[in-house]
Amino acid sequence: MRNKFPLMSNNITRKDLDSVIKYLKQKDPILTQSKKVELFEKKWSKWLGVKYSIFVNSGSSANLITFSVLKELFGKGEVIVPALTWISDIVSLIHNGFKPVFVDINPKNLCMDENQVLKKISSKTKAVFITYAQGFNGLSKKFIQELNKKSISLIEDVCESHGATFNNKKLGSYGLISNFSFYYAHHISTIEGGMICTNDESIYQMLRMYRSHGMLRESNNNYLIKKYVKKYPALNPKFIFAYPGYNMRNTEIGAIIGLNQIKNLNKNIKKRNKNHEIFLKNIDQNKYRINFDLEGSSNYAFNLILKEADDNLVNKLIKKMNINSIEHRRGSAGGGNQTRQPYLKKIIPQNYFLNFPETEHIHFYGFYLGNYPSLKKEDILKLCNIINAV
């Protein structure tokens, strides 16, 4: 049965599809990564306010390539991460030999608690990997200054928060590297897809090569290419593999959809934020949290979080949402507390999840509901009425 209140309406519009069809009607159109990908990368960089962007096949691939590059730069060590995040953020560390060091979240923005982060920085810390969950900003002036003072690189996961800002500057333009996802339900979609962004030219060249098997010919730096060719005269210049890379390229079709969608991105962000305001004004604040820090936010989904831990109320709420076809996800980003997941059993101690009470509350008493540009005010009010009646 179709949900009356889905998590997302179709994010690929008729105009998006028509732009693809128009391209396909050309004589012998190129479908693999080519000029449209390059153009989309340039447009995205300009929109975000960074020098370089790399279009890949998913946000998870963006995570994996990012930490493959960081392994080349920093070697192995520890990376501080939030307990509330998506699995690929953690897996990208593990596969590259880094040890995840978890911290709890700030309940007002669902991002990592900056005070806990600063306390856990040690001589082994190579980076801090922040997740901007559900469109909230998690940066502060103090946090950025302290990381800079300690020479700790900030890596940004902006997969759910396109257009969110801090000090009127977009998230994703602060860190050494930032990652975006263009999955179906996000602010902008290329069906599947992701973007890696940086202001560092040498990292940019590494990212280009890592995306395409580690091949030198993927670099667009002639000096770098000549340097490698001279160093390895016995190798065919077209087949010098500088890094142990992957094939994580995207296609011209994905780029065409992205180019079309970016035109409406700012307008859609405003609509999502307006929807969020209506939701927070009409949800029952005696039962649910509404005291979120909205400064600079770019809402991805409605967070429905019980003020108090109440098993009876949460079970009634789930039943009510199911009866009324309200699609929801329990535990918010990534299903709640990542430290409860079986893939981490060999890495962290038993019952380690108890160290993160704020994330634990979200795990059991938090949900997210759908917010999207085509959602109407009357539907948000109906949604609130149903939930308030529990």
Secondary structure, DSSP 8 states (H G I E B T S, - for coil): ---SB-S----S-HHHHHHHHHHHTSSS---BSSHHHHHHHHHHHHHHT-SEEEEES-HHHHHHHHHHHHHHHH-S-EEEEESBS-HHHHHHHHHTT-EEEEE-B-TTTSSB-HHHHHHH--TTEEEEEEE-GGG-----HHHHHHHHHTT-EEEEE-TT-TT-EETTEETTSSSSEEEEE--TTSSS--SS-EEEEES-HHHHHHHHHHHBTTBGGG---HHHHHHHHHH-TTS-GGG-B-S---B-B-BHHHHHHHHHHGGGHHHHHHHHHHHHHHHHHHS-TTTB------TT----EEEEEBSS--HHHHHHHHHHHHHTTB-EEETTGGGSBGGGSGGGTTTS-TTGGGG-HHHHHHHHHEEEEE--TT--HHHHHHHHHHHHT-
